[in-house]
Amino acid sequence: MATLEDLGRLLQQKRGSRGVREVAREIGISHATLLRVERGHLPDLENYQKICKWLGIDVASIVGPVSQAGSRPVPQVHFRKVPTVSPKTARALANMILAAQAMLSSK
């Protein structure tokens, strides 16, 4: 099972020595987006779906980051990668996600 953090590596592996622009056109995304995802940035949902289709994987087969046993969940890491999201907003979004996860897991 692959994680979101594996997405960039999977793209690089499948792209191989082919050009970024060529592969980006084939996927249906910009070359800048392809480079960002290969460097570890998370794509938006539309581009994520296109990338998964090109990779030949089900969008549901990619899971969030795997945390070490006993470590604290870190959803805010994903928000920190977006330069327009302030640290305060990233923390608030992370707390909302953690609260929702806790509520769902207790049911």
C-alpha positions as CSV (number, residue, x, y, z in Angstrom):
1,M,0.0,0.0,0.0
2,A,1.4,3.4,-1.0
3,T,1.2,6.6,1.0
4,L,0.8,10.1,-0.2
5,E,4.5,10.6,0.4
6,D,5.2,7.8,-2.1
7,L,3.3,9.6,-4.9
8,G,6.3,11.7,-6.1
9,R,8.5,8.7,-6.1
10,L,6.0,6.6,-8.1
11,L,5.8,9.4,-10.6
12,Q,9.5,9.7,-11.0
13,Q,9.8,5.9,-11.4
14,K,7.2,5.7,-14.1
15,R,8.4,8.8,-15.9
16,G,11.9,7.5,-16.0
17,S,14.1,9.4,-18.5
18,R,11.1,10.9,-20.4
19,G,10.7,14.7,-20.3
20,V,8.6,16.4,-17.7
21,R,6.6,18.4,-20.3
22,E,5.9,15.3,-22.3
23,V,4.6,13.3,-19.3
24,A,2.7,16.3,-17.9
25,R,0.9,16.6,-21.2
26,E,0.1,12.9,-21.2
27,I,-1.3,13.1,-17.7
28,G,-3.2,16.3,-18.4
29,I,-1.5,18.5,-15.8
30,S,1.0,21.3,-16.1
31,H,4.7,20.5,-16.0
32,A,5.1,22.7,-12.9
33,T,2.5,20.6,-11.1
34,L,4.3,17.4,-12.1
35,L,7.6,18.8,-10.7
36,R,5.9,19.9,-7.5
37,V,4.3,16.5,-6.9
38,E,7.6,14.8,-7.7
39,R,9.2,17.0,-5.0
40,G,6.7,15.9,-2.4
41,H,3.9,18.5,-2.7
42,L,0.4,17.3,-2.6
43,P,-1.7,17.9,-5.7
44,D,-5.3,19.2,-5.7
45,L,-8.0,16.6,-6.0
46,E,-8.5,16.9,-9.7
47,N,-4.8,16.5,-10.5
48,Y,-4.5,13.7,-7.9
49,Q,-7.1,11.8,-9.8
50,K,-5.3,12.4,-13.1
51,I,-2.0,11.3,-11.6
52,C,-3.5,8.1,-10.1
53,K,-5.1,7.3,-13.4
54,W,-1.8,7.7,-15.3
55,L,0.0,5.6,-12.7
56,G,-2.7,2.9,-13.0
57,I,-3.6,3.0,-9.3
58,D,-6.9,3.4,-7.6
59,V,-7.2,6.8,-5.9
60,A,-8.4,5.0,-2.7
61,S,-5.3,2.8,-2.6
62,I,-3.1,5.8,-1.6
63,V,-3.3,6.4,2.1
64,G,-2.2,9.3,4.3
65,P,1.2,9.5,5.8
66,V,2.2,6.5,8.0
67,S,3.0,7.7,11.5
68,Q,5.4,5.8,13.7
69,A,3.8,3.8,16.5
70,G,3.1,6.0,19.4
71,S,3.9,9.2,17.5
72,R,1.5,12.1,17.3
73,P,-0.4,12.4,14.0
74,V,0.8,15.3,11.9
75,P,-1.9,16.4,9.4
76,Q,-0.7,19.9,9.6
77,V,2.5,18.9,7.7
78,H,0.5,18.8,4.5
79,F,-0.9,22.3,5.0
80,R,2.5,23.7,5.8
81,K,3.7,22.7,2.3
82,V,1.2,25.3,0.9
83,P,2.9,28.7,1.1
84,T,-0.5,30.5,1.4
85,V,-1.5,28.7,4.5
86,S,-0.3,30.3,7.7
87,P,1.1,28.2,10.5
88,K,-1.9,29.2,12.7
89,T,-4.4,28.1,9.9
90,A,-2.4,24.8,9.4
91,R,-2.7,24.1,13.2
92,A,-6.4,24.8,13.2
93,L,-7.1,22.6,10.2
94,A,-5.0,19.8,11.7
95,N,-6.9,20.0,14.9
96,M,-10.2,19.8,13.1
97,I,-9.0,16.8,11.2
98,L,-7.8,15.1,14.3
99,A,-11.0,15.8,16.1
100,A,-13.1,14.4,13.2
101,Q,-10.9,11.3,13.1
102,A,-11.2,10.8,16.9
103,M,-15.0,11.2,16.6
104,L,-15.3,8.7,13.8
105,S,-13.0,6.1,15.4
106,S,-15.1,6.2,18.6
107,K,-18.2,5.2,16.7
